[in-house]
Amino acid sequence: MEFDELLQARRSVHEYSDETIEDSTLESIFEAATLAPSGYNLQPWEFLALRDDDRKSTLREVAYGQDHVVEADTAIVVLGHTDPMAHAEPVFDDWLAKGYLPNEEVRDGLVESVEDMAAMPESDRQTWATRSTALAAMTLMYAARDRGISSCPMEGFDSDALVESFDIPDEYEPVMLITLGYAADGTGDVENDRKKRRSVDQVVHYGEFDPGRETYAAADD
Ligand SMILES: Cc1cc2nc3c(=O)[nH]c(=O)nc-3n(C[C@H](O)[C@H](O)[C@H](O)COP(=O)(O)O)c2cc1C
């Protein structure tokens, strides 16, 4: 599918058919997600994929009863590792080996920079992990759409309950949930009217930031 077509086609889908996603297809979607960019290429994302009904039902409980979590073939808990140092050494070793860095001193300097980031307050580290992880989540949803699979990103969940229910270690931040599945007949992507978007005029500021100039409502008039 052409990328513009993909962009136009994607919708958040809530109703799914019983059709199963092939393991290899799911794997290829995750593979695509790992190609997302990340700060320093530190790739803080991890994905907990839930496919059996019991586990998905547990997730529905922490997702305020949202049924599409269970109806979808796969429900994914998207997690961000909040310790920037978690993968720093092998990442910079790769840069060095591929000639992105001139020498070991520069590599060590980068590790030190990331060590400084790792000393940031927890809330800053959560923000740091969320930035890159959200890009991986979006990449995953477009990769799914490209394979005819619908998705829905979700922030409607109780983070503390999720951490407890799925034994998520402290250093991981639950960033969002994503449901994945083949849409039920008549409910998929392009079949739903596109929800209105704010216009380019309202969201793009050339040169100077002038946020108060127009509102969503004004553009509707
Ligand atoms: C960060 C985020 C959180 C969302 N949370 C939920 C959610 O908890 N439940 C849900 O059904 N949809 C959720 N959505 C889907 C939005 O409602 C949807 O993206 C929006 O209405 C635009 O529709 P579209 O995705 O079909 O273009 C979320 C979307 C995003 C990006």
The ligand as a Gaussian input file, in Angstrom:
#p B3LYP/6-31G(d) Opt

LIG

0 1
 C       -2.738000       8.328000      23.154000
 C       -4.077000       7.800000      22.695000
 C       -4.940000       7.252000      23.607000
 C       -6.161000       6.698000      23.209000
 N       -6.936000       6.051000      24.127000
 C       -8.013000       5.365000      23.715000
 C       -8.722000       4.515000      24.613000
 O       -8.384000       4.365000      25.770000
 N       -9.787000       3.840000      24.120000
 C      -10.182000       3.931000      22.831000
 O      -11.143000       3.279000      22.454000
 N       -9.535000       4.740000      21.950000
 C       -8.450000       5.442000      22.357000
 N       -7.738000       6.209000      21.471000
 C       -8.198000       6.329000      20.084000
 C       -8.688000       7.738000      19.773000
 O       -9.988000       7.910000      20.277000
 C       -8.639000       7.969000      18.245000
 O       -7.305000       7.859000      17.816000
 C       -9.181000       9.335000      17.861000
 O      -10.542000       9.455000      18.188000
 C       -9.014000       9.595000      16.365000
 O       -9.638000       8.578000      15.616000
 P       -8.852000       7.704000      14.549000
 O       -7.705000       7.044000      15.269000
 O       -9.855000       6.703000      14.068000
 O       -8.383000       8.612000      13.479000
 C       -6.542000       6.783000      21.856000
 C       -5.673000       7.379000      20.929000
 C       -4.446000       7.847000      21.340000
 C       -3.493000       8.422000      20.319000

